[in-house]
């Protein structure tokens, strides 16, 4: 537990110093506040910008942040120093993941405030965001574990980030994309957020999210076994 807390604190300090990573946590919450208050169009669905930017936030910020942090630590040999200092790999990954999850949930709370939600629907909104953020962190950790440096991590994470972030938006306008997008977790997050106050989650949505979670966990497990996250 001491190691976890130490890693958590370290990553909090590093995030505040690293503007490239920090901006990812605040960009979409700020955009949501601005767009929701500044643009009012007749016929626009309720909480349109909230749902749009919340989905993009889920697919972008945690994934790229986790991949970037882990690959940077590996490239600069900071991770090796930590592992030689009696910090276990799972302690480092869990501490870093919790820090990113916490930062993203703080950003999600700002996005939630921008919407017109009741206390009950706000709780549901945050629960959906928590699930999506956890999935993205797992994918980002797998990318970071496999990458030798930040450049390699960026070359993998950016295309995936674009797919996860923008596919739900594109599915609004293209039925072919919508058919493929329904199997992607961010599309299901978008659907759940759009109906957060009006219906219960369908078994299909829960099943697809569960399948995505298992796939992300398997990807991370493979990446972890094939990476050099050891002190030796």
N, C-alpha and C positions, 0 to 999 in steps of 0.2 A: 504493500500500500504506500509506503514511503517513496518507493521508486516511481510509482504511478503519479503521485502528487508532484514529485520533483519534475518529471517529464512534462506534466500538464502545465506547471508554472513556467518551465523553460520555453515551451511552445507558445504560451501566451505572450511572453516578452519578445520572442523572436518574431511573432506575427505583427506586433505593434511596430517593430523596426522595419519589417519587410513590407513596403508600401504596395508592391505588386500583388502580394497575397492578401493583404488587408483590404485593398480596394474591392476584391471579389466579394467580401462579406457585406459591404455597405452599398455597392452600386445598385443592385436590384431593389433593395428596400427603399432607397432614396428615390429611384425612378418610379416605384409604385406610388409613393406618397405624392410626387409631383404630377404624374399622369392622372391619377385618380381624382385629384382636386382641380386640375387645370382643364381637363377635357370632359365635357358632358355633351353627348350626342344622343338625339332622340332615337329610341329603339335599341340602344346599346344594352346588351345583357347586363344584369346586375353583377357588380364586382368583376367586370371583364378584365381590367388591367391587373387586378389582384390575382386572379386565377392565372393569367398569362405569365406575369413575371414570377409568380410563386413557382410555377412549373419550370421555367427557365432557370431560376435560382437553384432548384433542387438538382437539375441535371448538370449545372455548371460549377458552382462555387465549391461544394465539398469534393467533387471528383478532381478538379484541377489543383485544389489546395493540397489534398493528400498526396497526389502524385508528385507535385512540385517539392513539397517539404521532404518527403522520403528520398527522392532522387538527389536533392541537394545535399542532404546529410550524407548519403553514400558517396557522392562525388567529392565532397570536401573531407571525407574520412572522419567526420564528426560522429557518425553512427558507430564506426569501429571503436572509437575512443569510449563511447558510452557502453558498448557491449563488453569491452575490456574492464570497465569499472563496475562489473557485477550487475549490470542492467540486462535483464533477459529480453530477447527479441519481442516476445508477446507483451511485455510490460511497456516497451517503447511504442509498439504499434497501438496498443490499447490507450495509452496515455495521449498519444498524438491524435488518435481517432476521437477520443472524448473531447479534446480541446476543440477540434474542428466542428464536431457535432454541436457543442455548446455555442460556439460563435454563430453557426448557421441557424440554430434555434432562436438566438437573440434577434438575428435578422428576420427570421420568419415571424416573430412576434410583432415586429414593426409592420411587416406586410399585412398581418392579420388585423392590426389596428386600422389600417387604411380601408379595410372592408367593412361592410355593414353586417356584422355578425352578432348574434346573441351569445351569452356565456356558454350555452350548450354547443352551438355550432363553432364557436371559437376553440373549444376543447377538441372537437372533431377535426377542425382545420389543422391544429398543431399536431395532432396524432398522425394525420396523413403526411404532413411535412416531415415528421420524425422518421417515419418509415422510408420515405423517399431519400432523405439525407443519409440514412444508414446504408442504403443500397449503394449510393454514389460513393460513399467513403470506402466501402469494400472494393469497388471497381478501381478507385484511385489508388488504394493500397496495393492492389495487384499490379497496376501499371508501374508504380514506384518501385516495387520489389523486383520487377523484371528489368527495369531500366538501369543502364550503367551510369548515366549522367542526366542532367536536366534537359539537354537537347533531345535525347532519345525519349524521355518522358513526355516532353511537349509534342513531339511528332506523333505520339500515340494518343495522348489525352485530348488534344485539340480536335481531331476529327470525331472522336467519340463524343466529346462535349457538344459539338455542333449537332450531331445526330440526336442525342438525348434532349438537348435544349430546344431545338427548333422543329423537330418532327411533330410534336403535338400541335404547334401553331400551324404548320403546313397542312396537317390533316383536316383543319377547318375548311380548306379551300380545294382539296384534292381527294377524291374518294379512293383512288388507288393507293395513295400514301396512307390514308386512314386505315385501310385493310391491313397494311403491314405494320402500322404504328401501334395497333392495339396489343401487339405482343411485347411492346417495349414498356418498361415500368413507368417512365415519365408520362406516357399517354394515359395510363391508368390513374396515375396521380392527378393528371389534368381532369379526367372524367370525374373522379371522386370529389375533387375540389369544386367543380362546377355544380355538383348536386349535393353538396355537403349538408344542406339544411332541408332537403326535400325528399330524400329516399335513403333506404338502407343499401349498403354495398352489395352488389350482386355477386353470387358465387364465382362467376367468371373473372371478375376483377380481382377478387381475393386470390383465386387460383393462379392468375397470371403474375400477380405480385409475389406470391410464394415461390413460383417457378423461377422468377427473376432473382429472388433472394438466394435460392439454392444454387443457381448458375453463378451468381457473383461470388458466393462462398467457395464453390468449387474452383472458380478461376483464381481466387486469392490463394487457396490451398496449393494449387499447382504452382503458382508464381512463387509462393513462399518456399516450397521445397526445392525449386530450381534456382532460387536466388542465393546470394551470399550473405544472408543476414545471420552471420555467426561471428563470434569473436576470434575464431581460429583462422 
